[in-house]
Amino acid sequence: MLLVTSNKPRRLLCVSYIGQVRPEEFRQGREDLKAQLQELSAGFRLLADFTLLEFMRLDCEPELGRMMELIGQAGVDLVVRVIPDPSKDIGMNILTVFHYPHRPRVVTCQNLMEAARALGL
């Protein structure tokens, strides 16, 4: 499952990856993402939380890339990823090179407390 939320006053977009994520969930979540991005102005920050991810199939990569492109086009300035289990990092640094056109600053954290500090919360 994907959960997409935002906090407009804090200029923060949150995407949580929960359980076993499949490509169809990305396609369903794209509309939520578009709606949340309309609420944010360029220069916003992204919290990508992989804490509750159990498994993401490899065929999710094209959909994940499309999501990253939408976020990049909307003007993300800082990407903070929470990846407590390095084995669940599906090549995010490589995907970043190809799907974020403006190269936002990227920070990878072990937990949400670290991420909160990186986001200045």
Biopython code that builds the backbone (N, CA, C, O; Angstrom):
import numpy as np
from Bio.PDB.StructureBuilder import StructureBuilder

atoms = [
    (1, "MET", "N", (0.839, -1.178, 0.000)),
    (1, "MET", "CA", (0.000, 0.000, 0.000)),
    (1, "MET", "C", (0.886, 1.245, 0.000)),
    (1, "MET", "O", (1.977, 1.253, 0.569)),
    (2, "LEU", "N", (0.395, 2.275, -0.642)),
    (2, "LEU", "CA", (1.029, 3.590, -0.610)),
    (2, "LEU", "C", (0.099, 4.551, 0.109)),
    (2, "LEU", "O", (-1.109, 4.558, -0.126)),
    (3, "LEU", "N", (0.666, 5.350, 0.974)),
    (3, "LEU", "CA", (-0.095, 6.383, 1.651)),
    (3, "LEU", "C", (0.582, 7.708, 1.343)),
    (3, "LEU", "O", (1.747, 7.911, 1.683)),
    (4, "VAL", "N", (-0.152, 8.612, 0.695)),
    (4, "VAL", "CA", (0.392, 9.909, 0.293)),
    (4, "VAL", "C", (-0.358, 10.992, 1.058)),
    (4, "VAL", "O", (-1.580, 11.104, 0.957)),
    (5, "THR", "N", (0.389, 11.792, 1.827)),
    (5, "THR", "CA", (-0.200, 12.885, 2.592)),
    (5, "THR", "C", (0.696, 14.110, 2.446)),
    (5, "THR", "O", (1.818, 14.016, 1.949)),
    (6, "SER", "N", (0.192, 15.250, 2.883)),
    (6, "SER", "CA", (1.023, 16.455, 2.863)),
    (6, "SER", "C", (0.651, 17.359, 4.031)),
    (6, "SER", "O", (-0.429, 17.254, 4.611)),
    (7, "ASN", "N", (1.571, 18.238, 4.350)),
    (7, "ASN", "CA", (1.372, 19.260, 5.371)),
    (7, "ASN", "C", (1.770, 20.572, 4.700)),
    (7, "ASN", "O", (2.952, 20.905, 4.612)),
    (8, "LYS", "N", (0.777, 21.300, 4.235)),
    (8, "LYS", "CA", (1.036, 22.527, 3.479)),
    (8, "LYS", "C", (1.818, 23.572, 4.276)),
    (8, "LYS", "O", (2.778, 24.129, 3.744)),
    (9, "PRO", "N", (1.444, 23.867, 5.546)),
    (9, "PRO", "CA", (2.204, 24.884, 6.288)),
    (9, "PRO", "C", (3.688, 24.527, 6.441)),
    (9, "PRO", "O", (4.539, 25.417, 6.456)),
    (10, "ARG", "N", (4.000, 23.243, 6.552)),
    (10, "ARG", "CA", (5.400, 22.823, 6.705)),
    (10, "ARG", "C", (6.069, 22.526, 5.363)),
    (10, "ARG", "O", (7.247, 22.174, 5.312)),
    (11, "ARG", "N", (5.311, 22.671, 4.285)),
    (11, "ARG", "CA", (5.830, 22.423, 2.929)),
    (11, "ARG", "C", (6.436, 21.017, 2.856)),
    (11, "ARG", "O", (7.578, 20.836, 2.434)),
    (12, "LEU", "N", (5.637, 20.022, 3.281)),
    (12, "LEU", "CA", (6.113, 18.658, 3.418)),
    (12, "LEU", "C", (5.157, 17.673, 2.741)),
    (12, "LEU", "O", (3.955, 17.673, 3.007)),
    (13, "LEU", "N", (5.701, 16.854, 1.883)),
    (13, "LEU", "CA", (4.982, 15.752, 1.253)),
    (13, "LEU", "C", (5.483, 14.465, 1.887)),
    (13, "LEU", "O", (6.691, 14.275, 2.030)),
    (14, "CYS", "N", (4.570, 13.581, 2.268)),
    (14, "CYS", "CA", (4.951, 12.301, 2.885)),
    (14, "CYS", "C", (4.405, 11.156, 2.040)),
    (14, "CYS", "O", (3.222, 11.124, 1.700)),
    (15, "VAL", "N", (5.278, 10.227, 1.712)),
    (15, "VAL", "CA", (4.871, 9.009, 1.013)),
    (15, "VAL", "C", (5.343, 7.832, 1.847)),
    (15, "VAL", "O", (6.541, 7.653, 2.068)),
    (16, "SER", "N", (4.387, 7.030, 2.309)),
    (16, "SER", "CA", (4.705, 5.849, 3.110)),
    (16, "SER", "C", (4.451, 4.599, 2.281)),
    (16, "SER", "O", (3.416, 4.466, 1.628)),
    (17, "TYR", "N", (5.404, 3.698, 2.319)),
    (17, "TYR", "CA", (5.318, 2.422, 1.624)),
    (17, "TYR", "C", (5.043, 1.371, 2.694)),
    (17, "TYR", "O", (5.853, 1.167, 3.598)),
    (18, "ILE", "N", (3.885, 0.701, 2.584)),
    (18, "ILE", "CA", (3.417, -0.160, 3.664)),
    (18, "ILE", "C", (3.122, -1.564, 3.136)),
    (18, "ILE", "O", (2.428, -1.729, 2.133)),
    (19, "GLY", "N", (3.654, -2.562, 3.821)),
    (19, "GLY", "CA", (3.372, -3.954, 3.464)),
    (19, "GLY", "C", (4.052, -4.364, 2.172)),
    (19, "GLY", "O", (5.209, -4.024, 1.926)),
    (20, "GLN", "N", (3.314, -5.102, 1.350)),
    (20, "GLN", "CA", (3.827, -5.558, 0.059)),
    (20, "GLN", "C", (3.273, -4.635, -1.020)),
    (20, "GLN", "O", (2.064, -4.588, -1.249)),
    (21, "VAL", "N", (4.160, -3.908, -1.675)),
    (21, "VAL", "CA", (3.749, -2.899, -2.655)),
    (21, "VAL", "C", (3.834, -3.488, -4.061)),
    (21, "VAL", "O", (4.833, -4.094, -4.446)),
    (22, "ARG", "N", (2.757, -3.289, -4.808)),
    (22, "ARG", "CA", (2.657, -3.798, -6.180)),
    (22, "ARG", "C", (2.450, -2.635, -7.151)),
    (22, "ARG", "O", (2.027, -1.557, -6.735)),
    (23, "PRO", "N", (2.743, -2.837, -8.441)),
    (23, "PRO", "CA", (2.610, -1.739, -9.412)),
    (23, "PRO", "C", (1.224, -1.097, -9.444)),
    (23, "PRO", "O", (1.108, 0.119, -9.601)),
    (24, "GLU", "N", (0.192, -1.893, -9.299)),
    (24, "GLU", "CA", (-1.163, -1.321, -9.367)),
    (24, "GLU", "C", (-1.412, -0.335, -8.220)),
    (24, "GLU", "O", (-2.225, 0.580, -8.354)),
    (25, "GLU", "N", (-0.723, -0.517, -7.109)),
    (25, "GLU", "CA", (-0.873, 0.429, -6.007)),
    (25, "GLU", "C", (-0.237, 1.775, -6.341)),
    (25, "GLU", "O", (-0.724, 2.815, -5.898)),
    (26, "PHE", "N", (0.835, 1.764, -7.109)),
    (26, "PHE", "CA", (1.436, 3.020, -7.572)),
    (26, "PHE", "C", (0.481, 3.735, -8.515)),
    (26, "PHE", "O", (0.297, 4.949, -8.427)),
    (27, "ARG", "N", (-0.119, 2.980, -9.407)),
    (27, "ARG", "CA", (-1.051, 3.598, -10.355)),
    (27, "ARG", "C", (-2.233, 4.211, -9.613)),
    (27, "ARG", "O", (-2.680, 5.303, -9.962)),
    (28, "GLN", "N", (-2.746, 3.521, -8.593)),
    (28, "GLN", "CA", (-3.853, 4.050, -7.799)),
    (28, "GLN", "C", (-3.416, 5.269, -6.992)),
    (28, "GLN", "O", (-4.175, 6.227, -6.848)),
    (29, "GLY", "N", (-2.194, 5.233, -6.467)),
    (29, "GLY", "CA", (-1.689, 6.327, -5.645)),
    (29, "GLY", "C", (-1.297, 7.567, -6.418)),
    (29, "GLY", "O", (-1.117, 8.636, -5.834)),
    (30, "ARG", "N", (-1.162, 7.432, -7.746)),
    (30, "ARG", "CA", (-0.739, 8.573, -8.563)),
    (30, "ARG", "C", (-1.729, 9.735, -8.451)),
    (30, "ARG", "O", (-1.310, 10.891, -8.394)),
    (31, "GLU", "N", (-3.026, 9.450, -8.420)),
    (31, "GLU", "CA", (-4.021, 10.518, -8.311)),
    (31, "GLU", "C", (-3.923, 11.216, -6.949)),
    (31, "GLU", "O", (-4.037, 12.439, -6.863)),
    (32, "ASP", "N", (-3.711, 10.432, -5.890)),
    (32, "ASP", "CA", (-3.503, 11.035, -4.566)),
    (32, "ASP", "C", (-2.277, 11.937, -4.590)),
    (32, "ASP", "O", (-2.295, 13.040, -4.045)),
    (33, "LEU", "N", (-1.218, 11.459, -5.225)),
    (33, "LEU", "CA", (0.013, 12.236, -5.313)),
    (33, "LEU", "C", (-0.225, 13.548, -6.047)),
    (33, "LEU", "O", (0.197, 14.606, -5.581)),
    (34, "LYS", "N", (-0.893, 13.486, -7.182)),
    (34, "LYS", "CA", (-1.162, 14.704, -7.951)),
    (34, "LYS", "C", (-1.965, 15.709, -7.128)),
    (34, "LYS", "O", (-1.682, 16.907, -7.155)),
    (35, "ALA", "N", (-2.955, 15.223, -6.403)),
    (35, "ALA", "CA", (-3.779, 16.118, -5.577)),
    (35, "ALA", "C", (-2.938, 16.768, -4.476)),
    (35, "ALA", "O", (-3.082, 17.962, -4.213)),
    (36, "GLN", "N", (-2.073, 16.002, -3.841)),
    (36, "GLN", "CA", (-1.228, 16.551, -2.768)),
    (36, "GLN", "C", (-0.214, 17.541, -3.327)),
    (36, "GLN", "O", (0.065, 18.563, -2.700)),
    (37, "LEU", "N", (0.335, 17.250, -4.490)),
    (37, "LEU", "CA", (1.323, 18.154, -5.088)),
    (37, "LEU", "C", (0.717, 19.504, -5.451)),
    (37, "LEU", "O", (1.414, 20.518, -5.427)),
    (38, "GLN", "N", (-0.563, 19.533, -5.783)),
    (38, "GLN", "CA", (-1.224, 20.799, -6.103)),
    (38, "GLN", "C", (-1.287, 21.720, -4.885)),
    (38, "GLN", "O", (-1.404, 22.937, -5.026)),
    (39, "GLU", "N", (-1.210, 21.140, -3.705)),
    (39, "GLU", "CA", (-1.271, 21.913, -2.468)),
    (39, "GLU", "C", (0.080, 22.532, -2.085)),
    (39, "GLU", "O", (0.142, 23.410, -1.224)),
    (40, "LEU", "N", (1.161, 22.071, -2.730)),
    (40, "LEU", "CA", (2.507, 22.489, -2.338)),
    (40, "LEU", "C", (3.148, 23.352, -3.416)),
    (40, "LEU", "O", (2.920, 23.143, -4.607)),
    (41, "SER", "N", (3.946, 24.317, -2.992)),
    (41, "SER", "CA", (4.680, 25.137, -3.948)),
    (41, "SER", "C", (6.107, 24.601, -4.083)),
    (41, "SER", "O", (6.580, 23.848, -3.232)),
    (42, "ALA", "N", (6.768, 24.989, -5.138)),
    (42, "ALA", "CA", (8.150, 24.550, -5.372)),
    (42, "ALA", "C", (9.002, 24.854, -4.146)),
    (42, "ALA", "O", (8.793, 25.849, -3.452)),
    (43, "GLY", "N", (9.965, 23.975, -3.897)),
    (43, "GLY", "CA", (10.826, 24.123, -2.736)),
    (43, "GLY", "C", (10.372, 23.281, -1.558)),
    (43, "GLY", "O", (10.941, 23.378, -0.470)),
    (44, "PHE", "N", (9.348, 22.452, -1.763)),
    (44, "PHE", "CA", (8.859, 21.600, -0.681)),
    (44, "PHE", "C", (9.836, 20.457, -0.406)),
    (44, "PHE", "O", (10.790, 20.228, -1.149)),
    (45, "ARG", "N", (9.561, 19.755, 0.685)),
    (45, "ARG", "CA", (10.405, 18.635, 1.094)),
    (45, "ARG", "C", (9.602, 17.348, 1.029)),
    (45, "ARG", "O", (8.382, 17.363, 1.192)),
    (46, "LEU", "N", (10.278, 16.243, 0.792)),
    (46, "LEU", "CA", (9.644, 14.930, 0.698)),
    (46, "LEU", "C", (10.186, 14.013, 1.783)),
    (46, "LEU", "O", (11.399, 13.887, 1.954)),
    (47, "LEU", "N", (9.282, 13.374, 2.512)),
    (47, "LEU", "CA", (9.637, 12.305, 3.434)),
    (47, "LEU", "C", (9.143, 11.014, 2.795)),
    (47, "LEU", "O", (7.937, 10.802, 2.672)),
    (48, "ALA", "N", (10.057, 10.162, 2.392)),
    (48, "ALA", "CA", (9.726, 8.850, 1.828)),
    (48, "ALA", "C", (10.020, 7.814, 2.903)),
    (48, "ALA", "O", (11.177, 7.549, 3.230)),
    (49, "ASP", "N", (8.966, 7.237, 3.444)),
    (49, "ASP", "CA", (9.099, 6.351, 4.606)),
    (49, "ASP", "C", (8.932, 4.884, 4.193)),
    (49, "ASP", "O", (7.849, 4.447, 3.804)),
    (50, "PHE", "N", (10.030, 4.145, 4.289)),
    (50, "PHE", "CA", (10.044, 2.721, 3.963)),
    (50, "PHE", "C", (10.036, 1.853, 5.237)),
    (50, "PHE", "O", (10.311, 0.654, 5.173)),
    (51, "THR", "N", (9.722, 2.458, 6.387)),
    (51, "THR", "CA", (9.766, 1.754, 7.664)),
    (51, "THR", "C", (8.881, 0.513, 7.672)),
    (51, "THR", "O", (9.304, -0.536, 8.158)),
    (52, "LEU", "N", (7.676, 0.607, 7.151)),
    (52, "LEU", "CA", (6.724, -0.500, 7.197)),
    (52, "LEU", "C", (6.696, -1.326, 5.914)),
    (52, "LEU", "O", (5.825, -2.179, 5.744)),
    (53, "LEU", "N", (7.639, -1.079, 5.018)),
    (53, "LEU", "CA", (7.699, -1.856, 3.771)),
    (53, "LEU", "C", (8.145, -3.278, 4.073)),
    (53, "LEU", "O", (9.171, -3.500, 4.716)),
    (54, "GLU", "N", (7.360, -4.234, 3.602)),
    (54, "GLU", "CA", (7.746, -5.642, 3.710)),
    (54, "GLU", "C", (8.447, -6.090, 2.439)),
    (54, "GLU", "O", (9.466, -6.780, 2.483)),
    (55, "PHE", "N", (7.883, -5.684, 1.299)),
    (55, "PHE", "CA", (8.424, -6.145, 0.026)),
    (55, "PHE", "C", (7.894, -5.256, -1.093)),
    (55, "PHE", "O", (6.717, -4.896, -1.102)),
    (56, "MET", "N", (8.769, -4.901, -2.040)),
    (56, "MET", "CA", (8.359, -4.175, -3.237)),
    (56, "MET", "C", (8.853, -4.958, -4.436)),
    (56, "MET", "O", (10.048, -5.222, -4.566)),
    (57, "ARG", "N", (7.942, -5.326, -5.302)),
    (57, "ARG", "CA", (8.300, -6.113, -6.484)),
    (57, "ARG", "C", (9.141, -5.268, -7.438)),
    (57, "ARG", "O", (8.983, -4.050, -7.524)),
    (58, "LEU", "N", (10.039, -5.949, -8.151)),
    (58, "LEU", "CA", (10.914, -5.246, -9.102)),
    (58, "LEU", "C", (10.131, -4.562, -10.215)),
    (58, "LEU", "O", (10.582, -3.549, -10.749)),
    (59, "ASP", "N", (8.973, -5.095, -10.573)),
    (59, "ASP", "CA", (8.197, -4.468, -11.638)),
    (59, "ASP", "C", (7.514, -3.180, -11.175)),
    (59, "ASP", "O", (6.752, -2.581, -11.934)),
    (60, "CYS", "N", (7.775, -2.750, -9.945)),
    (60, "CYS", "CA", (7.294, -1.453, -9.462)),
    (60, "CYS", "C", (8.189, -0.305, -9.943)),
    (60, "CYS", "O", (7.777, 0.855, -9.919)),
    (61, "GLU", "N", (9.400, -0.625, -10.375)),
    (61, "GLU", "CA", (10.382, 0.419, -10.725)),
    (61, "GLU", "C", (9.843, 1.442, -11.728)),
    (61, "GLU", "O", (10.022, 2.638, -11.501)),
    (62, "PRO", "N", (9.191, 1.035, -12.829)),
    (62, "PRO", "CA", (8.689, 2.080, -13.745)),
    (62, "PRO", "C", (7.679, 3.017, -13.080)),
    (62, "PRO", "O", (7.703, 4.226, -13.311)),
    (63, "GLU", "N", (6.798, 2.460, -12.261)),
    (63, "GLU", "CA", (5.801, 3.285, -11.581)),
    (63, "GLU", "C", (6.442, 4.182, -10.527)),
    (63, "GLU", "O", (6.060, 5.342, -10.379)),
    (64, "LEU", "N", (7.409, 3.647, -9.803)),
    (64, "LEU", "CA", (8.143, 4.458, -8.822)),
    (64, "LEU", "C", (8.862, 5.593, -9.537)),
    (64, "LEU", "O", (8.877, 6.723, -9.048)),
    (65, "GLY", "N", (9.452, 5.304, -10.681)),
    (65, "GLY", "CA", (10.120, 6.336, -11.474)),
    (65, "GLY", "C", (9.163, 7.433, -11.905)),
    (65, "GLY", "O", (9.502, 8.615, -11.845)),
    (66, "ARG", "N", (7.965, 7.050, -12.340)),
    (66, "ARG", "CA", (6.961, 8.047, -12.740)),
    (66, "ARG", "C", (6.580, 8.936, -11.557)),
    (66, "ARG", "O", (6.413, 10.147, -11.700)),
    (67, "MET", "N", (6.447, 8.316, -10.394)),
    (67, "MET", "CA", (6.117, 9.081, -9.200)),
    (67, "MET", "C", (7.227, 10.078, -8.879)),
    (67, "MET", "O", (6.961, 11.240, -8.572)),
    (68, "MET", "N", (8.464, 9.614, -8.954)),
    (68, "MET", "CA", (9.600, 10.486, -8.678)),
    (68, "MET", "C", (9.639, 11.643, -9.676)),
    (68, "MET", "O", (9.958, 12.771, -9.300)),
    (69, "GLU", "N", (9.323, 11.378, -10.925)),
    (69, "GLU", "CA", (9.314, 12.438, -11.938)),
    (69, "GLU", "C", (8.256, 13.491, -11.625)),
    (69, "GLU", "O", (8.517, 14.687, -11.751)),
    (70, "LEU", "N", (7.061, 13.056, -11.216)),
    (70, "LEU", "CA", (6.021, 14.019, -10.837)),
    (70, "LEU", "C", (6.471, 14.887, -9.668)),
    (70, "LEU", "O", (6.259, 16.100, -9.663)),
    (71, "ILE", "N", (7.092, 14.253, -8.683)),
    (71, "ILE", "CA", (7.576, 14.989, -7.512)),
    (71, "ILE", "C", (8.686, 15.954, -7.915)),
    (71, "ILE", "O", (8.725, 17.091, -7.446)),
    (72, "GLY", "N", (9.580, 15.505, -8.778)),
    (72, "GLY", "CA", (10.665, 16.358, -9.254)),
    (72, "GLY", "C", (10.154, 17.546, -10.050)),
    (72, "GLY", "O", (10.622, 18.670, -9.870)),
    (73, "GLN", "N", (9.191, 17.297, -10.932)),
    (73, "GLN", "CA", (8.630, 18.379, -11.746)),
    (73, "GLN", "C", (7.896, 19.403, -10.896)),
    (73, "GLN", "O", (7.814, 20.574, -11.265)),
    (74, "ALA", "N", (7.363, 18.970, -9.760)),
    (74, "ALA", "CA", (6.648, 19.882, -8.871)),
    (74, "ALA", "C", (7.602, 20.754, -8.054)),
    (74, "ALA", "O", (7.168, 21.718, -7.423)),
    (75, "GLY", "N", (8.903, 20.423, -8.060)),
    (75, "GLY", "CA", (9.883, 21.301, -7.424)),
    (75, "GLY", "C", (10.372, 20.872, -6.057)),
    (75, "GLY", "O", (10.628, 21.722, -5.204)),
    (76, "VAL", "N", (10.511, 19.565, -5.822)),
    (76, "VAL", "CA", (11.041, 19.112, -4.536)),
    (76, "VAL", "C", (12.464, 19.630, -4.349)),
    (76, "VAL", "O", (13.263, 19.633, -5.286)),
    (77, "ASP", "N", (12.767, 20.066, -3.135)),
    (77, "ASP", "CA", (14.083, 20.623, -2.828)),
    (77, "ASP", "C", (14.927, 19.667, -1.987)),
    (77, "ASP", "O", (16.149, 19.622, -2.128)),
    (78, "LEU", "N", (14.270, 18.905, -1.114)),
    (78, "LEU", "CA", (14.957, 17.984, -0.210)),
    (78, "LEU", "C", (14.179, 16.678, -0.153)),
    (78, "LEU", "O", (12.963, 16.685, 0.039)),
    (79, "VAL", "N", (14.872, 15.564, -0.317)),
    (79, "VAL", "CA", (14.271, 14.233, -0.204)),
    (79, "VAL", "C", (14.906, 13.550, 0.994)),
    (79, "VAL", "O", (16.121, 13.354, 1.037)),
    (80, "VAL", "N", (14.074, 13.185, 1.972)),
    (80, "VAL", "CA", (14.545, 12.456, 3.143)),
    (80, "VAL", "C", (13.897, 11.081, 3.106)),
    (80, "VAL", "O", (12.673, 10.951, 3.134)),
    (81, "ARG", "N", (14.738, 10.062, 3.043)),
    (81, "ARG", "CA", (14.250, 8.682, 2.991)),
    (81, "ARG", "C", (14.526, 7.994, 4.315)),
    (81, "ARG", "O", (15.601, 8.149, 4.895)),
    (82, "VAL", "N", (13.552, 7.234, 4.791)),
    (82, "VAL", "CA", (13.741, 6.405, 5.977)),
    (82, "VAL", "C", (13.780, 4.967, 5.487)),
    (82, "VAL", "O", (12.768, 4.406, 5.066)),
    (83, "ILE", "N", (14.977, 4.381, 5.550)),
    (83, "ILE", "CA", (15.180, 2.998, 5.115)),
    (83, "ILE", "C", (15.932, 2.275, 6.224)),
    (83, "ILE", "O", (17.161, 2.202, 6.204)),
    (84, "PRO", "N", (15.178, 1.731, 7.207)),
    (84, "PRO", "CA", (15.844, 1.081, 8.332)),
    (84, "PRO", "C", (16.545, -0.221, 7.972)),
    (84, "PRO", "O", (17.509, -0.610, 8.631)),
    (85, "ASP", "N", (16.073, -0.890, 6.942)),
    (85, "ASP", "CA", (16.654, -2.157, 6.508)),
    (85, "ASP", "C", (17.305, -1.943, 5.143)),
    (85, "ASP", "O", (16.594, -1.839, 4.143)),
    (86, "PRO", "N", (18.634, -1.875, 5.072)),
    (86, "PRO", "CA", (19.319, -1.617, 3.796)),
    (86, "PRO", "C", (18.974, -2.625, 2.697)),
    (86, "PRO", "O", (19.101, -2.309, 1.514)),
    (87, "SER", "N", (18.543, -3.820, 3.066)),
    (87, "SER", "CA", (18.176, -4.812, 2.041)),
    (87, "SER", "C", (16.896, -4.423, 1.307)),
    (87, "SER", "O", (16.584, -4.988, 0.259)),
    (88, "LYS", "N", (16.149, -3.451, 1.858)),
    (88, "LYS", "CA", (14.918, -2.996, 1.212)),
    (88, "LYS", "C", (15.131, -1.735, 0.373)),
    (88, "LYS", "O", (14.177, -1.157, -0.148)),
    (89, "ASP", "N", (16.381, -1.319, 0.249)),
    (89, "ASP", "CA", (16.713, -0.193, -0.636)),
    (89, "ASP", "C", (16.792, -0.762, -2.043)),
    (89, "ASP", "O", (17.719, -1.497, -2.383)),
    (90, "ILE", "N", (15.807, -0.410, -2.850)),
    (90, "ILE", "CA", (15.708, -0.997, -4.187)),
    (90, "ILE", "C", (16.482, -0.183, -5.229)),
    (90, "ILE", "O", (16.082, -0.120, -6.392)),
    (91, "GLY", "N", (17.567, 0.426, -4.819)),
    (91, "GLY", "CA", (18.364, 1.218, -5.748)),
    (91, "GLY", "C", (17.891, 2.657, -5.852)),
    (91, "GLY", "O", (17.902, 3.244, -6.933)),
    (92, "MET", "N", (17.476, 3.222, -4.728)),
    (92, "MET", "CA", (16.919, 4.568, -4.739)),
    (92, "MET", "C", (17.905, 5.614, -5.256)),
    (92, "MET", "O", (17.492, 6.549, -5.941)),
    (93, "ASN", "N", (19.187, 5.482, -4.950)),
    (93, "ASN", "CA", (20.162, 6.469, -5.432)),
    (93, "ASN", "C", (20.258, 6.450, -6.947)),
    (93, "ASN", "O", (20.362, 7.504, -7.574)),
    (94, "ILE", "N", (20.226, 5.274, -7.538)),
    (94, "ILE", "CA", (20.268, 5.166, -9.005)),
    (94, "ILE", "C", (18.995, 5.740, -9.604)),
    (94, "ILE", "O", (19.052, 6.481, -10.586)),
    (95, "LEU", "N", (17.844, 5.406, -9.025)),
    (95, "LEU", "CA", (16.577, 5.939, -9.522)),
    (95, "LEU", "C", (16.551, 7.464, -9.440)),
    (95, "LEU", "O", (16.001, 8.127, -10.319)),
    (96, "THR", "N", (17.145, 8.015, -8.387)),
    (96, "THR", "CA", (17.190, 9.468, -8.213)),
    (96, "THR", "C", (17.904, 10.141, -9.375)),
    (96, "THR", "O", (17.455, 11.177, -9.865)),
    (97, "VAL", "N", (18.999, 9.566, -9.813)),
    (97, "VAL", "CA", (19.775, 10.145, -10.918)),
    (97, "VAL", "C", (18.928, 10.242, -12.181)),
    (97, "VAL", "O", (19.025, 11.220, -12.921)),
    (98, "PHE", "N", (18.106, 9.242, -12.428)),
    (98, "PHE", "CA", (17.334, 9.196, -13.666)),
    (98, "PHE", "C", (15.984, 9.895, -13.597)),
    (98, "PHE", "O", (15.450, 10.303, -14.628)),
    (99, "HIS", "N", (15.423, 10.039, -12.400)),
    (99, "HIS", "CA", (14.032, 10.503, -12.323)),
    (99, "HIS", "C", (13.822, 11.845, -11.631)),
    (99, "HIS", "O", (12.701, 12.353, -11.639)),
    (100, "TYR", "N", (14.846, 12.435, -11.037)),
    (100, "TYR", "CA", (14.721, 13.775, -10.482)),
    (100, "TYR", "C", (15.544, 14.710, -11.350)),
    (100, "TYR", "O", (16.767, 14.750, -11.220)),
    (101, "PRO", "N", (14.897, 15.464, -12.235)),
    (101, "PRO", "CA", (15.634, 16.304, -13.188)),
    (101, "PRO", "C", (16.464, 17.414, -12.543)),
    (101, "PRO", "O", (17.479, 17.818, -13.111)),
    (102, "HIS", "N", (16.068, 17.912, -11.388)),
    (102, "HIS", "CA", (16.756, 19.054, -10.777)),
    (102, "HIS", "C", (17.660, 18.673, -9.608)),
    (102, "HIS", "O", (18.136, 19.551, -8.889)),
    (103, "ARG", "N", (17.902, 17.401, -9.410)),
    (103, "ARG", "CA", (18.832, 16.884, -8.400)),
    (103, "ARG", "C", (18.632, 17.495, -7.013)),
    (103, "ARG", "O", (19.468, 18.271, -6.550)),
    (104, "PRO", "N", (17.536, 17.149, -6.354)),
    (104, "PRO", "CA", (17.344, 17.662, -4.992)),
    (104, "PRO", "C", (18.387, 17.068, -4.054)),
    (104, "PRO", "O", (19.010, 16.052, -4.363)),
    (105, "ARG", "N", (18.566, 17.701, -2.926)),
    (105, "ARG", "CA", (19.438, 17.135, -1.897)),
    (105, "ARG", "C", (18.734, 15.910, -1.334)),
    (105, "ARG", "O", (17.524, 15.934, -1.107)),
    (106, "VAL", "N", (19.492, 14.831, -1.108)),
    (106, "VAL", "CA", (18.919, 13.569, -0.628)),
    (106, "VAL", "C", (19.628, 13.144, 0.651)),
    (106, "VAL", "O", (20.856, 13.156, 0.730)),
    (107, "VAL", "N", (18.834, 12.769, 1.652)),
    (107, "VAL", "CA", (19.350, 12.272, 2.919)),
    (107, "VAL", "C", (18.658, 10.940, 3.198)),
    (107, "VAL", "O", (17.435, 10.843, 3.103)),
    (108, "THR", "N", (19.434, 9.918, 3.540)),
    (108, "THR", "CA", (18.859, 8.623, 3.907)),
    (108, "THR", "C", (19.072, 8.409, 5.399)),
    (108, "THR", "O", (20.181, 8.559, 5.912)),
    (109, "CYS", "N", (17.990, 8.057, 6.084)),
    (109, "CYS", "CA", (18.011, 7.898, 7.540)),
    (109, "CYS", "C", (17.621, 6.479, 7.940)),
    (109, "CYS", "O", (16.994, 5.748, 7.173)),
    (110, "GLN", "N", (18.007, 6.111, 9.151)),
    (110, "GLN", "CA", (17.678, 4.794, 9.701)),
    (110, "GLN", "C", (16.297, 4.774, 10.364)),
    (110, "GLN", "O", (15.661, 3.723, 10.441)),
    (111, "ASN", "N", (15.835, 5.937, 10.844)),
    (111, "ASN", "CA", (14.557, 5.962, 11.558)),
    (111, "ASN", "C", (13.888, 7.332, 11.404)),
    (111, "ASN", "O", (14.478, 8.276, 10.877)),
    (112, "LEU", "N", (12.652, 7.413, 11.874)),
    (112, "LEU", "CA", (11.888, 8.654, 11.730)),
    (112, "LEU", "C", (12.427, 9.800, 12.577)),
    (112, "LEU", "O", (12.269, 10.962, 12.202)),
    (113, "MET", "N", (13.055, 9.506, 13.701)),
    (113, "MET", "CA", (13.635, 10.581, 14.518)),
    (113, "MET", "C", (14.764, 11.270, 13.758)),
    (113, "MET", "O", (14.854, 12.498, 13.747)),
    (114, "GLU", "N", (15.618, 10.481, 13.128)),
    (114, "GLU", "CA", (16.694, 11.038, 12.295)),
    (114, "GLU", "C", (16.103, 11.860, 11.166)),
    (114, "GLU", "O", (16.589, 12.949, 10.859)),
    (115, "ALA", "N", (15.049, 11.334, 10.546)),
    (115, "ALA", "CA", (14.403, 12.025, 9.430)),
    (115, "ALA", "C", (13.807, 13.361, 9.883)),
    (115, "ALA", "O", (13.914, 14.365, 9.178)),
    (116, "ALA", "N", (13.189, 13.367, 11.047)),
    (116, "ALA", "CA", (12.613, 14.604, 11.579)),
    (116, "ALA", "C", (13.689, 15.675, 11.768)),
    (116, "ALA", "O", (13.466, 16.849, 11.471)),
    (117, "ARG", "N", (14.857, 15.259, 12.266)),
    (117, "ARG", "CA", (15.974, 16.206, 12.418)),
    (117, "ARG", "C", (16.428, 16.718, 11.049)),
    (117, "ARG", "O", (16.673, 17.913, 10.882)),
    (118, "ALA", "N", (16.541, 15.819, 10.075)),
    (118, "ALA", "CA", (16.991, 16.211, 8.737)),
    (118, "ALA", "C", (15.999, 17.180, 8.081)),
    (118, "ALA", "O", (16.380, 18.036, 7.283)),
    (119, "LEU", "N", (14.730, 17.026, 8.434)),
    (119, "LEU", "CA", (13.685, 17.893, 7.878)),
    (119, "LEU", "C", (13.510, 19.173, 8.692)),
    (119, "LEU", "O", (12.764, 20.066, 8.289)),
    (120, "GLY", "N", (14.184, 19.267, 9.823)),
    (120, "GLY", "CA", (14.057, 20.443, 10.671)),
    (120, "GLY", "C", (12.723, 20.509, 11.397)),
    (120, "GLY", "O", (12.223, 21.599, 11.676)),
    (121, "LEU", "N", (12.149, 19.372, 11.703)),
    (121, "LEU", "CA", (10.836, 19.335, 12.390)),
    (121, "LEU", "C", (11.002, 19.338, 13.894)),
    (121, "LEU", "O", (10.011, 19.310, 14.625)),
]
sb = StructureBuilder()
sb.init_structure("model")
sb.init_model(0)
sb.init_chain("A")
sb.init_seg("    ")
for serial, (resi, resn, name, xyz) in enumerate(atoms, 1):
    if name == "N":
        sb.init_residue(resn, " ", resi, " ")
    sb.init_atom(name, np.array(xyz, "f"), 0.0, 1.0, " ", f" {name:<3s}", serial, name[0])
structure = sb.get_structure()
